[in-house]
């Protein structure tokens, strides 16, 4: 993901990205969001829902991302700290949404089953 988009997420949700400068032995967020720009809106929506949910709840104050990446053509969101069914549901929703969203441009896309597995729209796949 472009640095500018990551910076927007970090500025908007600093509590969720507090490990962005941690060494890789503690968090893999030091590598940034390891996915295409097309999934920015999905990540932003997941951060918004989770941030609103955990704010003011002391037992969830330690919730934060430790890795955001693409794997087998879909988004993977890994976190640490306490979480509940709501945050687990938001993460599952975001990961499922990425399976039908082009990782490159954010338009509707589909996963291929041959070669390098990716979720792309027809235009980005041809490119």
C-alpha positions, 0 to 999 in steps of 0.5 A: 500500500502506498505510504500516503494511504498508510499515513492516513490510517495511522493518523486517523486510528493511532491507537490501532497502529501504535506498533508501527515503529516496533521491531519485527520481533514484536510486531510486523506493522513495521513493514506497513500494510502489505497489500494493494491500495484497492483494499484501503477502503476495507481496512479503513472501514474495519478500523473505524468500526473497531476503533468506535467499539473499543474506545472507552472500554478499558478491557479492550484498550490494548487492541492493536494491529500487528500485521495487515497483509495479503495472503492467498488472494485475500486480506489478513488482519492480525491483532493483539490485545483483548477482543470480542465477538464484535471485533472478530466479526469485523475482521472476518467481514473485512477479510471476506470483502477482500475476496470480491474486491480488486486489490489494485483498484478497489473495484469488484474483483474475483480470485483466480485459482491458478498460478499466483492467487490474487483478487483482481478486476478484469482490467487489472488482471489484463494489465 
